[in-house]
Amino acid sequence: MNAALLIVATLVSVGTIAPAAELRKETVQAFEEYVRKTEARLDARVASGDFLWVDDSAQTLKDVRAGQVAIHPRLEGGAMDVPHGLIHDWIGAVFIPGTKLDRVLASVQDYDRNKYTHKPEVIDSKLLARDGNDFRIFLKLRKKKVITVVLNTEHRVHYAPVDKTRWQSRSYSTRIAEVDNAGEPDERELPPGDDHGFLWRLYSYWRFEERDGGVFVECEALSLTRDVPTGLGWVVTPVIRNLPRESLESTLRAARTAVLGQDGGGRR
């Protein structure tokens, strides 16, 4: 599952005045180290018997049960500076009432339908391959804010059961290519890692638990983008703070709506 673009347009508000950026080795290394620490934390949490993030706060759990979408930055302001880049880390949750875990999993794994259930951000989607609980998927992503950014992305997704009522999944981007002149006769992909740096990596960690008359769905999403161009911080900083949150909320709402639609509407 895509993670709602999270940061597809981190620099989109500066439009074409944002200079090109090159993905550097030290930037990737910083992201990979952050991923290792994140996955160690998540593994330790499951091993300890804890699972859902919403259980850490009685108020958050109450809000989600009442139908709200809970979103929280795991980093101050949602982002952290690394050499020549930014790491973004947000977590969110929804509750889908009146449904079962198997229905939710079937819905989120129906990647061919993402272009319908997650529009307008997802404009094309395709299941490339499946081997049991392992998926390879293609998502064509679009985000419009002053200008339109289009990305061709591929992801590797693995699902795993924790027990009869709990599952988790991990999704890793394997290819992200910015599309230049999207929709035009001269449409072309820019070389991955040698583009405008709107999105270089997108990893997402999903948890599903059936209880309380429905299913809780959580997602923690990590993304890597370019850093802020010199002199443009006053324009870019508000976008960095807002867009990842908005995108994660949109993704979680779309996942819930898709399941409720299949279940005949459900309850709000």
Backbone as numpy.savetxt, mean C-alpha at the origin, in Angstrom:
# Nx Ny Nz CAx CAy CAz Cx Cy Cz
-2.13 -7.76 -3.01 -2.97 -6.58 -3.01 -2.09 -5.34 -3.01
-2.63 -4.40 -3.80 -1.84 -3.18 -3.79 -2.08 -2.43 -2.48
-1.38 -1.75 -2.21 -1.54 -0.98 -1.05 -1.99 0.39 -1.34
-2.83 0.72 -2.18 -3.44 1.97 -2.58 -2.49 3.01 -3.03
-1.35 2.72 -3.55 -0.31 3.59 -4.07 0.52 4.24 -2.96
-0.08 4.39 -1.83 0.59 4.95 -0.66 1.36 6.23 -0.96
2.28 6.23 -1.91 3.13 7.38 -2.14 3.40 7.61 -3.62
2.48 7.12 -4.46 2.70 7.25 -5.90 3.02 8.68 -6.28
2.41 9.65 -5.59 2.58 11.04 -5.99 3.22 11.88 -4.91
4.22 11.40 -4.27 4.86 12.15 -3.21 5.28 13.54 -3.68
5.77 13.63 -4.90 6.22 14.92 -5.41 5.32 15.47 -6.50
4.11 14.90 -6.61 3.28 15.24 -7.75 2.87 16.71 -7.75
2.75 17.35 -6.58 2.28 18.73 -6.56 3.31 19.69 -7.14
4.58 19.28 -7.25 5.56 20.16 -7.87 5.63 19.93 -9.37
4.88 18.89 -9.83 4.73 18.66 -11.25 6.05 18.50 -11.99
6.09 19.02 -13.18 7.23 18.80 -14.04 8.45 19.58 -13.61
8.35 20.47 -12.60 9.54 21.19 -12.17 10.40 20.34 -11.24
9.89 19.19 -10.79 10.71 18.29 -9.99 11.76 17.66 -10.89
13.04 17.81 -10.54 14.09 17.24 -11.39 14.09 15.72 -11.33
14.71 15.12 -12.33 14.82 13.66 -12.34 15.68 13.21 -11.17
15.47 11.96 -10.77 16.21 11.40 -9.65 16.69 10.01 -10.00
17.84 9.64 -9.45 18.40 8.31 -9.68 18.38 7.52 -8.39
17.87 6.31 -8.45 17.87 5.43 -7.29 19.28 4.92 -7.04
19.81 5.22 -5.86 21.19 4.88 -5.57 21.28 3.66 -4.65
22.45 3.05 -4.68 22.68 1.83 -3.90 22.46 2.07 -2.41
22.97 3.18 -1.89 22.84 3.45 -0.46 21.38 3.71 -0.06
20.58 4.19 -1.00 19.16 4.42 -0.73 18.44 3.08 -0.59
18.73 2.17 -1.51 18.15 0.84 -1.45 18.59 0.11 -0.19
19.84 0.23 0.17 20.35 -0.44 1.36 19.64 0.06 2.62
19.38 1.35 2.70 18.68 1.90 3.86 17.25 1.37 3.94
16.60 1.27 2.79 15.25 0.73 2.77 15.24 -0.74 3.17
16.17 -1.51 2.64 16.23 -2.93 2.97 16.51 -3.16 4.45
17.32 -2.31 5.06 17.57 -2.44 6.49 16.30 -2.12 7.28
15.56 -1.11 6.85 14.30 -0.78 7.52 13.30 -1.92 7.38
13.27 -2.56 6.21 12.39 -3.70 5.99 12.76 -4.85 6.92
14.05 -5.12 7.07 14.48 -6.21 7.96 14.01 -5.95 9.40
14.15 -4.74 9.86 13.73 -4.41 11.22 12.21 -4.51 11.36
11.50 -4.06 10.34 10.03 -4.13 10.37 9.56 -5.58 10.42
10.13 -6.43 9.58 9.69 -7.82 9.54 10.08 -8.56 10.82
11.22 -8.22 11.42 11.59 -8.82 12.70 10.58 -8.43 13.78
10.14 -7.18 13.76 9.13 -6.72 14.73 7.81 -7.45 14.52
7.40 -7.58 13.27 6.13 -8.25 12.98 6.19 -9.73 13.35
7.31 -10.38 13.06 7.45 -11.80 13.40 7.42 -12.00 14.92
8.09 -11.11 15.65 8.12 -11.21 17.11 6.73 -10.99 17.69
5.97 -10.12 17.08 4.62 -9.86 17.58 3.73 -11.10 17.44
3.78 -11.72 16.28 2.97 -12.92 16.07 3.44 -14.04 17.00
4.75 -14.19 17.16 5.29 -15.25 18.02 4.86 -15.07 19.47
4.66 -13.82 19.88 4.27 -13.54 21.27 2.78 -13.78 21.52
2.03 -14.02 20.44 0.59 -14.24 20.57 -0.24 -13.03 20.21
0.43 -11.87 20.01 -0.28 -10.67 19.56 -0.46 -10.74 18.05
-1.45 -10.02 17.54 -1.68 -10.08 16.09 -2.13 -8.74 15.55
-3.34 -8.31 15.91 -3.87 -7.08 15.34 -3.32 -5.85 16.03
-2.99 -4.86 15.22 -2.56 -3.56 15.74 -3.69 -2.86 16.49
-4.94 -3.02 16.05 -6.04 -2.31 16.69 -6.24 -2.75 18.14
-5.75 -3.93 18.49 -5.90 -4.40 19.87 -4.99 -3.65 20.84
-4.07 -2.84 20.32 -3.19 -2.06 21.19 -3.89 -0.86 21.80
-5.04 -0.50 21.26 -5.76 0.68 21.74 -7.25 0.38 21.78
-7.84 0.50 22.98 -9.28 0.25 23.12 -10.08 1.23 22.28
-9.63 2.48 22.18 -10.37 3.47 21.41 -10.29 3.18 19.92
-9.10 2.80 19.43 -8.96 2.46 18.01 -9.83 1.27 17.65
-9.83 0.26 18.52 -10.66 -0.92 18.28 -12.14 -0.54 18.24
-12.56 0.32 19.14 -13.95 0.76 19.18 -14.31 1.53 17.90
-13.40 2.41 17.48 -13.66 3.21 16.28 -13.79 2.33 15.04
-12.88 1.36 14.91 -12.91 0.48 13.74 -14.16 -0.39 13.76
-14.53 -0.90 14.93 -15.76 -1.70 15.03 -16.98 -0.88 14.66
-16.91 0.44 14.88 -18.03 1.33 14.56 -18.07 1.72 13.08
-17.11 1.24 12.30 -17.13 1.51 10.86 -16.12 2.51 10.37
-15.29 3.06 11.27 -14.29 4.02 10.85 -13.07 3.29 10.26
-12.30 4.03 9.47 -11.02 3.56 8.97 -9.94 4.19 9.84
-9.19 3.38 10.54 -8.13 3.88 11.40 -6.82 3.92 10.63
-6.13 5.06 10.65 -4.86 5.25 9.97 -3.88 5.91 10.93
-2.64 5.41 10.96 -1.66 5.97 11.90 -0.27 5.91 11.27
0.54 6.98 11.43 1.92 6.93 10.95 2.81 6.18 11.94
3.62 5.28 11.46 4.57 4.60 12.33 5.86 5.38 12.47
6.06 6.37 11.62 7.18 7.28 11.71 6.64 8.68 11.98
7.40 9.50 12.65 6.95 10.87 12.90 6.70 11.58 11.58
5.47 12.04 11.41 5.12 12.67 10.15 4.90 11.69 9.02
5.10 10.40 9.30 4.87 9.37 8.29 6.06 9.04 7.42
7.17 9.80 7.55 8.32 9.58 6.67 9.63 9.78 7.41
10.70 9.17 6.90 12.03 9.25 7.49 13.06 9.48 6.39
13.97 10.42 6.62 15.04 10.69 5.67 16.06 9.56 5.67
16.47 9.15 4.46 17.59 8.24 4.27 18.45 8.85 3.17
19.65 8.37 2.94 20.48 8.97 1.88 19.77 9.02 0.53
19.53 10.24 0.06 18.94 10.49 -1.25 17.52 9.92 -1.41
16.81 9.76 -0.30 15.47 9.22 -0.39 14.66 9.42 0.87
13.44 8.92 0.83 12.52 8.96 1.97 11.85 7.61 2.11
11.77 7.13 3.35 10.99 5.93 3.66 9.70 6.37 4.31
8.58 5.79 3.86 7.26 6.11 4.40 6.68 4.85 5.03
6.05 4.99 6.20 5.52 3.83 6.92 4.22 4.24 7.59
3.11 3.65 7.09 1.79 3.93 7.64 1.07 2.61 7.90
0.20 2.60 8.90 -0.59 1.42 9.21 -2.06 1.81 9.31
-2.95 0.90 8.90 -4.37 1.20 8.95 -5.19 -0.07 9.10
-6.47 0.12 9.44 -7.35 -1.03 9.67 -8.79 -0.68 9.37
-9.55 -1.71 8.96 -11.00 -1.61 8.81 -11.62 -2.89 9.36
-12.91 -2.81 9.64 -13.69 -3.98 10.06 -14.77 -4.20 9.02
-14.89 -5.45 8.54 -15.91 -5.80 7.56 -16.95 -6.66 8.26
-18.12 -6.11 8.56 -19.11 -6.87 9.33 -19.85 -7.90 8.49
-20.35 -8.92 9.18 -21.24 -9.88 8.54 -20.61 -10.72 7.46
-19.30 -10.97 7.52 -18.65 -11.77 6.50 -17.72 -12.78 7.16
-17.10 -13.62 6.34 -16.22 -14.68 6.82 -14.81 -14.49 6.24
-13.86 -15.08 6.92 -12.46 -14.93 6.52 -12.22 -15.44 5.10
-12.81 -16.58 4.75 -12.56 -17.13 3.42 -13.09 -16.21 2.32
-14.21 -15.52 2.59 -14.75 -14.59 1.61 -13.83 -13.39 1.42
-13.27 -12.90 2.53 -12.36 -11.75 2.44 -11.11 -12.13 1.67
-10.54 -13.29 1.97 -9.34 -13.73 1.27 -9.60 -13.92 -0.22
-10.73 -14.50 -0.54 -11.08 -14.69 -1.95 -11.21 -13.36 -2.67
-11.76 -12.37 -1.98 -11.94 -11.05 -2.59 -10.60 -10.35 -2.81
-9.74 -10.32 -1.80 -8.48 -9.59 -1.95 -7.53 -10.31 -2.92
-7.72 -11.61 -3.10 -6.87 -12.36 -4.02 -7.40 -12.33 -5.47
-8.52 -11.68 -5.69 -9.09 -11.59 -7.03 -8.46 -10.39 -7.74
-7.18 -10.50 -8.08 -6.41 -9.36 -8.57 -6.86 -8.90 -9.95
-7.46 -9.77 -10.73 -7.96 -9.34 -12.04 -9.05 -8.28 -11.90
-9.71 -8.24 -10.74 -10.80 -7.28 -10.54 -10.36 -5.99 -9.86
-9.09 -5.87 -9.51 -8.63 -4.64 -8.86 -8.91 -3.39 -9.69
-8.87 -3.55 -11.00 -9.11 -2.40 -11.87 -10.55 -1.90 -11.78
-11.43 -2.74 -11.24 -12.82 -2.33 -11.01 -13.05 -1.92 -9.55
-12.48 -2.69 -8.63 -12.76 -2.46 -7.21 -11.90 -1.36 -6.60
-10.75 -1.04 -7.23 -9.85 -0.04 -6.67 -9.66 1.17 -7.59
-10.59 1.38 -8.53 -10.49 2.56 -9.38 -10.83 3.80 -8.56
-10.35 4.99 -8.93 -9.59 5.29 -10.16 -8.07 5.13 -10.01
-7.59 4.78 -8.80 -6.14 4.66 -8.64 -5.55 3.49 -9.43
-6.28 2.36 -9.49 -5.83 1.22 -10.27 -6.58 1.23 -11.60
-5.86 1.42 -12.69 -6.52 1.52 -13.99 -6.37 0.24 -14.80
-5.50 -0.65 -14.36 -5.41 -1.98 -14.97 -4.80 -2.93 -13.95
-5.18 -4.19 -14.03 -4.66 -5.18 -13.09 -4.74 -6.55 -13.73
-3.82 -7.42 -13.34 -3.80 -8.76 -13.92 -3.06 -9.72 -12.98
-3.62 -10.90 -12.83 -2.90 -11.97 -12.15 -1.95 -12.60 -13.17
-0.66 -12.52 -12.90 0.35 -13.04 -13.82 0.60 -14.53 -13.60
0.56 -14.94 -12.34 0.81 -16.35 -12.03 0.37 -16.62 -10.60
-0.01 -17.89 -10.36 -0.36 -18.31 -9.00 0.15 -19.73 -8.77
0.74 -19.93 -7.59 1.18 -21.24 -7.15 0.76 -21.39 -5.69
-0.43 -21.94 -5.47 -0.96 -22.05 -4.12 -1.23 -20.69 -3.51
-0.51 -20.37 -2.44 -0.69 -19.09 -1.75 0.29 -18.02 -2.22
1.00 -18.29 -3.32 1.94 -17.32 -3.88 1.40 -16.76 -5.19
1.43 -15.44 -5.30 0.86 -14.74 -6.45 1.91 -13.82 -7.06
1.85 -13.66 -8.38 2.55 -12.58 -9.07 1.50 -11.76 -9.79
1.52 -10.44 -9.56 0.45 -9.60 -10.09 1.02 -8.36 -10.78
0.22 -7.82 -11.69 0.54 -6.56 -12.35 -0.54 -5.54 -12.00
-0.10 -4.33 -11.65 -1.02 -3.23 -11.38 -0.54 -1.99 -12.11
-1.42 -1.37 -12.86 -1.13 -0.07 -13.48 -1.79 0.98 -12.61
-0.98 1.83 -12.01 -1.46 2.77 -11.01 -1.49 4.19 -11.56
-2.48 4.94 -11.13 -2.59 6.34 -11.56 -2.97 7.20 -10.36
-2.28 8.31 -10.22 -2.64 9.28 -9.18 -2.62 10.66 -9.79
-3.71 11.39 -9.61 -3.81 12.72 -10.19 -3.90 13.76 -9.09
-2.95 14.66 -9.09 -2.95 15.79 -8.17 -2.10 16.87 -8.82
-2.73 17.78 -9.49 -2.11 18.81 -10.33 -1.67 18.19 -11.66
-0.82 17.16 -11.62 -0.50 16.40 -12.83 -0.86 14.95 -12.57
-0.79 14.14 -13.61 -1.12 12.73 -13.48 0.15 11.90 -13.55
0.33 11.02 -12.57 1.46 10.10 -12.54 0.92 8.69 -12.78
1.50 7.97 -13.73 1.10 6.60 -14.04 2.32 5.69 -13.87
2.11 4.56 -13.22 3.19 3.61 -12.96 2.77 2.20 -13.35
3.62 1.49 -14.05 3.44 0.06 -14.28 4.20 -0.69 -13.19
3.49 -1.50 -12.42 4.12 -2.15 -11.28 3.84 -3.65 -11.28
4.80 -4.42 -10.79 4.62 -5.85 -10.58 4.98 -6.18 -9.14
4.26 -7.17 -8.58 4.40 -7.48 -7.16 4.38 -8.99 -6.95
5.09 -9.40 -5.94 5.08 -10.79 -5.47 4.37 -10.82 -4.12
3.34 -11.66 -3.99 2.51 -11.68 -2.79 2.45 -13.10 -2.24
2.67 -13.23 -0.93 2.58 -14.55 -0.28 1.57 -14.46 0.87
0.63 -15.41 0.91 -0.35 -15.53 1.99 0.01 -16.73 2.86
-0.26 -16.59 4.16 0.04 -17.69 5.08 -0.96 -17.69 6.22
-1.48 -18.87 6.58 -2.38 -18.95 7.74 -1.59 -18.91 9.04
-2.17 -18.24 10.04 -1.62 -18.26 11.40 -2.34 -19.31 12.22
-3.67 -19.32 12.08 -4.52 -20.37 12.66 -5.84 -20.35 11.90
-6.88 -20.96 12.43 -8.14 -21.09 11.70 -8.83 -19.75 11.46
-8.57 -18.77 12.29 -9.29 -17.50 12.16 -8.39 -16.33 11.76
-7.09 -16.58 11.54 -6.16 -15.50 11.26 -5.22 -15.88 10.11
-5.09 -14.95 9.18 -4.14 -15.07 8.07 -3.32 -13.79 7.97
-2.19 -13.90 7.30 -1.39 -12.71 7.00 -0.82 -12.84 5.58
-0.43 -11.71 5.01 0.20 -11.73 3.70 1.27 -10.65 3.64
2.23 -10.87 2.73 3.28 -9.89 2.49 3.40 -9.68 0.98
3.42 -8.42 0.60 3.48 -8.06 -0.81 4.73 -7.22 -1.05
5.52 -7.62 -2.06 6.77 -6.92 -2.38 6.74 -6.47 -3.84
6.96 -5.20 -4.08 7.09 -4.75 -5.46 8.38 -5.35 -6.04
8.29 -5.85 -7.26 9.46 -6.41 -7.94 9.87 -5.56 -9.14
8.97 -4.70 -9.58 9.28 -3.81 -10.70 8.32 -2.62 -10.66
8.88 -1.41 -10.73 8.08 -0.19 -10.79 8.66 0.70 -11.88
7.86 0.99 -12.90 8.32 1.81 -14.01 7.36 2.97 -14.21
7.87 4.18 -14.14 7.05 5.36 -14.41 6.73 5.43 -15.90
5.47 5.75 -16.21 5.03 5.81 -17.60 5.01 7.27 -18.05
5.76 7.56 -19.08 5.81 8.90 -19.66 4.78 9.02 -20.77
4.04 10.15 -20.78 3.01 10.39 -21.79 1.97 9.27 -21.82
1.49 8.90 -20.65 0.53 7.80 -20.54 -0.72 8.08 -21.36
-1.16 7.08 -22.11 -2.36 7.20 -22.92 -2.16 7.85 -24.27
-0.94 8.32 -24.54 -0.64 8.96 -25.82 0.04 7.96 -26.76
0.05 8.26 -28.05 0.70 7.34 -28.99 2.18 7.11 -28.67
2.84 8.09 -28.07 4.25 7.95 -27.75 4.49 7.53 -26.30
3.48 6.89 -25.69 3.64 6.40 -24.32 4.86 5.50 -24.22
5.63 5.66 -23.14 6.81 4.81 -22.94 7.13 4.74 -21.46
7.81 3.67 -21.10 8.27 3.53 -19.73 9.64 4.18 -19.57
9.82 4.89 -18.46 11.14 5.37 -18.10 11.89 4.23 -17.41
13.21 4.21 -17.50 13.97 3.13 -16.86 13.70 3.09 -15.35
13.34 1.95 -14.79 13.11 1.87 -13.34 14.33 2.35 -12.56
14.09 3.24 -11.60 15.18 3.78 -10.80 15.88 4.96 -11.43
15.49 5.34 -12.65 16.06 6.49 -13.33 14.91 7.30 -13.91
14.14 7.91 -13.00 12.89 8.57 -13.37 12.73 9.80 -12.49
11.51 10.11 -12.06 11.28 11.26 -11.18 11.22 10.86 -9.71
11.32 9.56 -9.43 11.38 9.12 -8.04 10.08 9.17 -7.29
8.95 9.16 -7.99 7.65 9.19 -7.31 7.44 7.93 -6.46
7.92 6.79 -6.94 7.80 5.54 -6.19 8.86 4.56 -6.67
9.73 4.14 -5.76 10.78 3.18 -6.11 10.54 1.79 -5.51
9.92 1.74 -4.34 9.61 0.47 -3.69 8.26 0.60 -2.98
7.52 -0.51 -2.92 6.25 -0.54 -2.20 6.05 -1.93 -1.62
6.19 -2.05 -0.31 6.00 -3.31 0.40 4.82 -3.16 1.35
3.97 -4.16 1.43 2.81 -4.07 2.33 2.61 -5.37 3.09
2.18 -5.22 4.32 2.02 -6.33 5.26 0.58 -6.33 5.75
-0.15 -7.40 5.42 -1.58 -7.47 5.68 -1.88 -8.52 6.75
-2.89 -8.23 7.58 -3.37 -9.17 8.59 -4.88 -9.23 8.51
-5.41 -10.45 8.63 -6.84 -10.70 8.54 -7.25 -11.57 9.73
-8.27 -11.13 10.46 -8.76 -11.93 11.59 -10.28 -11.92 11.64
-10.87 -13.12 11.69 -12.32 -13.25 11.81 -12.71 -13.33 13.28
-13.55 -12.40 13.72 -14.07 -12.40 15.08 -15.10 -11.28 15.20
-15.83 -11.26 16.28 -16.80 -10.19 16.56 -17.83 -10.03 15.46
-18.17 -11.13 14.78 -19.19 -11.05 13.75 -18.73 -10.50 12.43
-17.45 -10.56 12.17 -16.93 -10.06 10.90 -15.45 -10.34 10.79
-14.76 -9.55 9.94 -13.34 -9.74 9.72 -12.63 -8.39 9.82
-11.57 -8.36 10.63 -10.69 -7.20 10.70 -9.62 -7.34 9.60
-9.36 -6.23 8.90 -8.33 -6.19 7.87 -7.37 -5.05 8.20
-6.10 -5.37 8.31 -5.09 -4.37 8.61 -4.01 -4.38 7.53
-3.39 -3.23 7.31 -2.28 -3.13 6.38 -1.25 -2.16 6.92
0.01 -2.59 6.95 1.13 -1.68 7.17 1.89 -1.60 5.87
2.09 -0.39 5.37 2.69 -0.20 4.05 3.97 0.62 4.16
5.03 0.10 3.57 6.32 0.77 3.50 6.58 1.15 2.05
7.05 2.37 1.84 7.39 2.77 0.48 8.65 3.60 0.48
9.31 3.62 -0.66 10.56 4.37 -0.84 10.39 5.32 -2.01
10.72 6.59 -1.77 10.66 7.61 -2.81 11.95 8.42 -2.79
12.07 9.31 -3.72 13.18 10.26 -3.74 13.10 11.18 -2.53
14.15 11.93 -2.28 14.12 12.94 -1.24 13.51 14.23 -1.78
13.44 15.24 -0.92 12.81 16.50 -1.32 13.81 17.36 -2.08
13.47 17.83 -3.28 14.38 18.69 -4.03 14.71 19.97 -3.26
15.92 20.41 -3.32 16.34 21.62 -2.62 15.48 22.81 -3.03
15.00 23.52 -2.00 14.20 24.72 -2.24 12.73 24.48 -2.45
12.30 23.19 -2.49 10.90 22.88 -2.76 10.21 22.24 -1.56
10.88 22.25 -0.40 10.32 21.60 0.78 8.97 22.16 1.18
8.78 23.47 1.05 7.52 24.08 1.47 6.35 23.59 0.61
6.64 23.14 -0.60 5.60 22.60 -1.46 5.41 21.11 -1.22
6.52 20.38 -1.09 6.48 18.93 -1.07 6.10 18.36 0.29
6.55 19.00 1.37 6.33 18.44 2.71 4.85 18.16 3.01
3.93 19.08 2.74 2.52 18.75 3.01 2.01 17.56 2.20
2.54 17.39 0.99 2.12 16.26 0.17 2.61 14.96 0.78
3.85 14.95 1.24 4.42 13.77 1.86 3.60 13.34 3.06
3.13 14.32 3.83 2.37 14.01 5.04 0.96 13.51 4.73
0.37 13.98 3.64 -1.05 13.70 3.39 -1.31 12.52 2.46
-0.57 12.41 1.37 -0.91 11.43 0.35 -0.78 9.98 0.80
0.25 9.59 1.54 0.30 8.19 1.97 -0.90 7.81 2.83
-1.31 8.70 3.70 -2.47 8.43 4.54 -3.73 8.30 3.69
-3.92 9.24 2.78 -5.11 9.21 1.93 -5.15 7.95 1.08
-4.00 7.54 0.56 -3.96 6.37 -0.31 -4.24 5.09 0.46
-3.68 4.97 1.67 -3.94 3.77 2.47 -5.41 3.71 2.87
-5.98 4.83 3.24 -7.40 4.84 3.59 -8.25 4.42 2.39
-7.90 4.92 1.21 -8.66 4.57 -0.01 -8.56 3.08 -0.28
-7.39 2.49 -0.11 -7.20 1.07 -0.35 -8.03 0.22 0.60
-8.01 0.58 1.88 -8.76 -0.19 2.87 -10.26 -0.06 2.64
-10.71 1.13 2.30 -12.14 1.32 2.01 -12.55 0.48 0.80
-11.70 0.46 -0.23 -12.01 -0.30 -1.43 -12.08 -1.79 -1.13
-11.16 -2.28 -0.28 -11.18 -3.70 0.09 -12.46 -4.04 0.82
-12.88 -3.17 1.73 -14.12 -3.42 2.47 -15.33 -3.37 1.55
-15.39 -2.37 0.68 -16.53 -2.23 -0.21 -16.65 -3.42 -1.15
-15.51 -3.93 -1.63 -15.55 -5.09 -2.53 -16.15 -6.29 -1.86
-15.81 -6.53 -0.59 -16.35 -7.67 0.14 -17.83 -7.47 0.43
-18.20 -6.29 0.90 -19.60 -6.02 1.21 -20.48 -6.15 -0.03
-19.95 -5.75 -1.18 -20.70 -5.89 -2.41 -20.97 -7.34 -2.76
-19.96 -8.19 -2.55 -20.12 -9.62 -2.82 -21.07 -10.26 -1.83
-21.10 -9.73 -0.60 -21.96 -10.30 0.43 -23.35 -9.69 0.44
-23.68 -8.93 -0.60 -25.03 -8.38 -0.71 -25.24 -7.10 0.06
-24.14 -6.40 0.36 -24.28 -5.10 0.99 -23.84 -5.07 2.42
-24.03 -6.14 3.18 -23.57 -6.18 4.55 -24.15 -5.07 5.38
-23.42 -4.75 6.47 -23.84 -3.65 7.36 -22.74 -2.63 7.41
-23.06 -1.38 7.57 -22.06 -0.31 7.69 -21.65 -0.20 9.15
